[in-house]
Structures are given as structure tokens and as C-alpha cells.
Amino acid sequence: MATQSELEDIDDLPPSAKLVFKVLEYKGALTQKQIVEESMLSARTVRYALERLEELGVVEEDVYFADARQNLYEINEAADVTADGCEAQNCAD
């Protein structure tokens, strides 16, 4: 579970990073190129958003086996948070 300070950090992210987080939350693991297509953000903006999300530990990077030149990004299940800063089990209301 994410700590309260990590939840507050997600609230402090720019809207583009929150959008990238939501795209990953709804679509699952995606490459950077796929995130660009889904979010309609520029590649540079997506790259910056992913860096910020990785720094917080809510998104993790993995090898994309279909094309090893790309990386696959997915929400870190250990963090288990949503973009509005709620822990999954406490936001059922």
C-alpha cells in the first residue's frame, strides 16, 4: 500500500502525468508509443510524465518482448493507488 505522503505526491503531479496514470489504469500495460496514441499527448510530455510516475514508484518499466527496443509501462501493483489519491480499498464509496 502507498503511504499518505505518496498519495499526496500523486495529487501534486501535473495533469498530463495524472492522465498517463489513468490511461495505464484503464488500458493496462502499454509502451510509450501506445500511451502517446491513447492519451493524444506529445511523446516528450508522456516521457516526462512517466519519469515523474516512476520517481514516485507508482509506475514500473519492463522489457517489451515483442520489440526489445521499447519498454512496457504498467502500474506498480504494490502501490495500489488511483490518480485521485485514494487507496483502492478505501475509495469504494
C-alpha positions in Angstrom: 0.0 0.0 0.0 1.1 3.6 -0.7 1.9 5.8 2.2 0.0 9.1 2.8 3.0 11.1 1.5 3.0 9.1 -1.7 -0.7 9.7 -2.2 -0.2 13.5 -1.7 2.6 13.3 -4.2 0.3 12.0 -6.9 -2.1 14.9 -6.2 0.8 17.3 -6.8 1.7 15.8 -10.3 0.8 17.8 -13.4 -2.4 16.9 -15.2 -0.5 15.2 -18.0 1.1 12.7 -15.5 -2.4 12.0 -14.0 -3.7 11.4 -17.5 -0.9 8.9 -18.3 -1.6 7.2 -14.9 -5.3 6.9 -15.8 -4.5 5.6 -19.3 -2.4 2.9 -17.7 -5.0 2.2 -15.1 -7.8 1.6 -17.8 -5.8 0.0 -20.6 -3.2 -2.0 -18.6 0.5 -2.3 -19.6 1.4 -0.2 -22.7 4.5 1.0 -24.5 5.3 4.7 -24.6 4.1 4.9 -28.2 0.8 3.3 -27.2 0.4 5.8 -24.4 1.0 8.6 -26.8 -1.7 7.3 -29.1 -4.2 6.7 -26.3 -3.6 10.0 -24.4 -3.1 12.2 -27.5 -0.2 13.9 -25.6 3.2 14.5 -27.2 5.9 11.9 -26.9 8.0 14.4 -24.8 5.1 15.0 -22.4 4.5 11.3 -22.0 8.2 10.7 -21.4 8.3 13.4 -18.7 5.1 12.1 -17.1 6.4 8.5 -17.0 9.6 9.8 -15.4 7.6 11.5 -12.7 5.4 8.5 -12.1 8.5 6.2 -11.9 10.1 8.5 -9.3 7.0 8.1 -7.1 7.1 4.4 -7.6 3.6 4.1 -8.9 4.6 3.0 -12.4 7.2 0.4 -13.3 9.1 -0.2 -16.5 9.6 -3.6 -18.0 11.0 -5.1 -21.2 8.6 -5.3 -24.1 9.3 -8.7 -25.5 7.6 -8.1 -28.9 10.1 -5.3 -29.6 13.1 -5.2 -27.2 13.8 -1.6 -28.3 10.7 -0.4 -26.4 9.7 -0.6 -22.8 6.4 -1.7 -21.3 4.9 0.6 -18.6 2.4 -0.6 -16.0 1.0 0.5 -12.7 3.0 -0.9 -9.8 0.6 -3.3 -8.1 2.4 -2.7 -4.8 1.5 0.9 -4.8 -2.2 0.1 -5.4 -3.5 3.7 -5.7 -5.7 5.6 -8.1 -4.9 9.0 -9.6 -7.2 10.8 -7.3 -5.0 9.7 -4.4 -7.2 7.0 -2.9 -6.2 3.6 -1.8 -8.2 1.1 -3.8 -10.0 -0.4 -0.8 -10.9 3.0 0.7 -12.4 4.5 -2.4 -15.3 2.1 -2.9 -17.8 4.8 -1.9 
